[in-house]
Amino acid sequence: ENESTAGKRKVESTWAVMRVHHQRSRYIYDLFYKRKAISREIYDYCLKNGYADGNLIAKWKKQGFEKLCCLQCIQPRDTNYGTTCICRVPKEKLEKGRTVECVHCGCRGCASTD
């Protein structure tokens, strides 16, 4: 909230919020599904009260979406060409030395094959 937006592009101002949202959801996902450190009741409480994004976690459980950064990156209506975001393209398919940043969240690559 207090971070200055001076010198940033308009889209860059929300990237920090998206990053925190992703990290918090990923932490709860890891606690419940990977480490089995929390109960179903606590997991449901976190989803119900908005501490984690249930839709994003549902995508992480599917093959090919294990590293997905945000749901906007897989919605074709949000892109110019009606495809997924550039961050979903595997790094080996991109030009060498090209830096890729997602417009929605600032992700630099969330393809499962990376």
KAJO-V746308 format. One record per residue. N is the residue number from 1. RES is the residue in one letter. PHI is phi as a letter, one per 20 degrees, with the letter a starting at -180 (999 if undefined). PSI is psi in radians with two decimals (* if undefined). NEAR is the number of other C-alpha atoms within 8 Angstrom. Layout:
N|RES|PHI|PSI|NEAR  N|RES|PHI|PSI|NEAR
//
This chain:
1|E|999|-0.73|2  2|N|e|-0.08|3  3|E|f|2.39|4  4|S|f|2.49|4  5|T|d|0.16|6  6|A|f|2.27|4  7|G|n|0.04|4  8|K|d|2.66|7  9|R|f|2.85|6  10|K|g|-0.74|5  11|V|f|-0.45|8  12|E|f|-0.32|11  13|S|f|-0.41|9  14|T|e|-0.09|8  15|W|f|-0.65|11  16|A|f|-0.68|8  17|V|f|-0.76|7  18|M|f|-0.66|10  19|R|f|-0.76|9  20|V|f|-0.73|8  21|H|g|-0.77|10  22|H|f|-0.81|10  23|Q|f|-0.71|8  24|R|f|-0.76|10  25|S|f|-0.71|13  26|R|f|-0.67|10  27|Y|f|-0.80|8  28|I|f|-0.68|11  29|Y|g|-0.82|10  30|D|f|-0.71|10  31|L|f|-0.72|11  32|F|e|-0.86|13  33|Y|e|-0.63|7  34|K|e|-0.95|7  35|R|e|-0.29|7  36|K|l|0.78|9  37|A|e|-0.26|6  38|I|c|2.73|8  39|S|e|2.95|8  40|R|f|-0.64|7  41|E|f|-0.75|6  42|I|f|-0.72|8  43|Y|f|-0.83|11  44|D|f|-0.64|8  45|Y|f|-0.76|8  46|C|f|-0.71|11  47|L|f|-0.77|11  48|K|f|-0.67|7  49|N|e|0.14|6  50|G|n|0.30|7  51|Y|f|-0.36|9  52|A|b|2.72|11  53|D|e|1.90|10  54|G|f|-0.62|7  55|N|f|-0.70|7  56|L|f|-0.73|11  57|I|f|-0.66|11  58|A|f|-0.65|8  59|K|f|-0.67|10  60|W|f|-0.47|11  61|K|f|-0.25|8  62|K|e|2.57|8  63|Q|f|2.34|6  64|G|n|-0.19|7  65|F|c|0.33|11  66|E|f|-0.48|10  67|K|d|0.26|9  68|L|g|2.32|13  69|C|e|-0.74|9  70|C|b|2.80|10  71|L|f|-0.43|9  72|Q|f|-0.44|7  73|C|f|-0.28|14  74|I|d|0.09|10  75|Q|e|1.96|10  76|P|f|-0.39|11  77|R|f|-0.26|7  78|D|e|0.04|8  79|T|d|2.84|10  80|N|f|-0.62|6  81|Y|d|0.16|5  82|G|m|0.54|8  83|T|c|-2.94|10  84|T|e|3.06|10  85|C|f|2.75|11  86|I|f|-0.46|9  87|C|f|-0.25|14  88|R|e|-0.14|12  89|V|e|2.28|11  90|P|g|2.52|13  91|K|f|-0.55|7  92|E|f|-0.33|5  93|K|e|-0.16|6  94|L|e|2.87|8  95|E|f|2.53|6  96|K|f|2.35|4  97|G|n|0.02|4  98|R|e|2.25|6  99|T|e|2.21|5  100|V|d|2.28|9  101|E|c|2.31|10  102|C|f|2.42|12  103|V|f|-0.58|7  104|H|f|-0.78|8  105|C|c|-0.09|12  106|G|n|0.15|9  107|C|f|2.53|10  108|R|d|0.32|9  109|G|p|2.00|13  110|C|c|0.43|13  111|A|f|2.47|13  112|S|f|-0.35|10  113|T|e|-0.09|4  114|D|f|*|7
//
